[in-house]
Amino acid sequence: MNDSEFCEHLQIEVTVLKVWVEQRWLVPRRAESGWHFENDDLARARLIQDLTGPMGVNDDGVDVAMHLLDQVHGLRGRLGALMTAIRSQDPDIQRLILSRVEDE
């Protein structure tokens, strides 16, 4: 969706969206006609609305929250890749790896 559609979904002004993009809380893809937003961006924006609105989090707090969210998302991806690699191993190796994890 373009920036106008995105703002309409969220009921925000384009100026607010520009601030969020400048802050890098949202990182839309560039298209010939401007920014392009995905459903993931919409979910992120709704979280930003909750943080800055009812929760009363200031800009620095939103920076921290979004950074932590990005870290969690990255770690989930790496953990998924690790589990795929473990599953591709011989069953005995899988059991050995998983037993070592359970020992920690």
NORDA-V779865 format. One record per residue. N is the residue number from 1. RES is the residue in one letter. D_LAST is the distance of its C-alpha to the last C-alpha in Angstrom with 1 decimal. Layout:
n=<N;N>
res=<RES;RES>
d_last=<D_LAST;D_LAST>
This chain:
n=<1;2;3;4;5;6;7;8;9;10;11;12;13;14;15;16;17;18;19;20;21;22;23;24;25;26;27;28;29;30;31;32;33;34;35;36;37;38;39;40;41;42;43;44;45;46;47;48;49;50;51;52;53;54;55;56;57;58;59;60;61;62;63;64;65;66;67;68;69;70;71;72;73;74;75;76;77;78;79;80;81;82;83;84;85;86;87;88;89;90;91;92;93;94;95;96;97;98;99;100;101;102;103;104>
res=<M;N;D;S;E;F;C;E;H;L;Q;I;E;V;T;V;L;K;V;W;V;E;Q;R;W;L;V;P;R;R;A;E;S;G;W;H;F;E;N;D;D;L;A;R;A;R;L;I;Q;D;L;T;G;P;M;G;V;N;D;D;G;V;D;V;A;M;H;L;L;D;Q;V;H;G;L;R;G;R;L;G;A;L;M;T;A;I;R;S;Q;D;P;D;I;Q;R;L;I;L;S;R;V;E;D;E>
d_last=<45.3;47.3;47.2;50.0;48.4;45.0;46.8;48.7;45.6;44.1;47.5;47.1;49.5;49.2;49.1;45.9;44.3;45.5;43.7;40.4;40.8;41.8;38.8;36.7;35.2;36.7;37.2;39.7;40.9;44.3;47.0;50.7;51.6;49.0;45.5;43.8;41.1;38.8;37.4;34.1;36.3;37.9;34.7;33.7;37.2;37.1;33.9;35.9;38.8;36.7;35.2;38.6;40.6;39.6;36.5;38.5;36.0;37.7;37.6;35.0;32.7;33.3;32.4;29.0;28.4;29.5;27.5;24.2;25.3;25.8;22.4;20.7;23.1;22.3;18.6;19.2;21.5;19.1;16.4;19.3;20.3;16.9;17.0;20.6;19.8;17.3;19.9;22.5;20.9;22.0;20.4;19.0;17.3;16.0;14.6;13.0;11.3;10.2;9.0;6.8;5.5;5.5;3.8;0.0>
